[in-house]
Amino acid sequence: MTDATDWYGPESATFGDRLAAARDAAGMDAETLARRLGVRLKTLQDWENDISEPRANRLQMLSGLLDVPMAWLITGEGEGLPSPEAHEGTTPADIAETLLELRALRGDIRMAGDRLARLEKRLRQLLRERADT
């Protein structure tokens, strides 16, 4: 196992550790996740503190909401979250550059959408003209 995969492995972390890490990685606070799951905040906190564990239906919901495999949440094995060190090399400049690229791509997509709409309109006109003849 690599450091990236065993950081949250069964020997290193508990279910609660993996749950809290996945929630953080998903950018959710505990209150939001508890509300989305339909459980009390205290229940979620008990899960994260390894006081209790969720039932299978809630575990499945957690997996979906946090976008991690259910097996990883339970056992820590398989593809889950990268170790916290995996993100240490990311700089604000990298983030800003990626954001700029995304904005440029959004503009390109918007222009392509406008072009597509114009072509669709022109095609409808041609089809109407053809039907009229």
C-alpha positions, 0 to 999 in steps of 0.5 A: 500500500502507498501512503496515499491509500493507507492514510485512511486504511483500517490500521490508520483510521476508523470509520468516523475518521473516514466519514469526517475526512470525506465530509470535509473533502466534499466541502460540507459542514456537519449540519448540512450533511446531517440535514441532507441525510435526515438525521440529527446533528448529534447522530452524525457527530456520534458516527464521526466520533465512533460512538455509533454507526449508521444503518445500511440505508444511511451508509448508502446515502453517505456514500452517494452524498460524499462521492466515496465508495461504501466499502471504503467508508466501512473498511478503508480499503479501495479507492477513497480519498487521497492523503492530505499530503497529496494536496500540499503541492497545490498553490493559489497560483495553480488554483487561479490558473485552473479557474481562468481556464474554466472561465475561458472554457465556459465562454467557448461553450457559450459561443458554441451554444449560440452558434448551435442555436443559429444553425438550428434556426437556419435549418428550421427555416430551410425545412419550412422553405422546402415544405412550402415548395 
